[in-house]
Amino acid sequence: MHAAFADLNTVILGVSPDPVKKHEKFISKYELPFILLADEEHTVLEQYGVWKEKNMYGKKYMGVERTTFLIDKDGNIAKIYPKVKVAGHVDQVLEDVKALG
């Protein structure tokens, strides 16, 4: 769907706490056509409020809550999609980008 977003002049960025070397392997393995930023210090993740305490099988740890932010041409957050589930997500975001015009 990357081409559909590009046709609408939409830039896609991913942010992860993983190091650059791990990103390079991930980008290569999945042939990602967009930029994946390394935020090892959690600076951006904390500013966007997605570096959170998580709980799995009773064990608490810090991690990323997968979230999509749709940012308009003026740099304002137009919509937030918390706790992203893959199924149907890209279609919803594309429709919302179209609606922004």
Residue pairs with C-beta under 8 A, 6 or more apart in sequence:
1 90
1 91
1 94
2 12
2 33
2 34
4 94
5 12
5 94
5 97
8 94
8 97
8 98
10 97
11 34
12 34
12 35
13 34
13 35
13 36
13 37
14 32
14 34
14 35
14 36
14 37
15 36
15 37
15 39
15 44
15 45
15 48
16 23
16 36
16 37
16 38
16 39
16 64
17 38
17 39
17 40
17 42
17 45
17 51
17 64
18 26
18 38
18 40
19 38
19 40
20 38
23 36
23 38
26 32
26 36
27 36
37 44
39 45
42 51
45 51
45 64
48 67
48 69
50 64
50 65
50 66
50 67
51 62
51 63
51 64
52 62
52 63
52 64
52 65
53 60
53 61
53 62
54 60
54 61
54 62
54 63
54 65
55 61
65 82
65 83
66 83
66 84
67 80
67 81
67 82
67 83
67 84
68 80
68 81
68 84
68 89
68 93
69 77
69 79
69 80
69 81
70 77
70 78
70 79
70 80
70 81
70 93
70 96
70 97
70 100
71 77
71 78
72 78
72 100
73 100
78 96
78 100
79 96
81 89
81 92
81 93
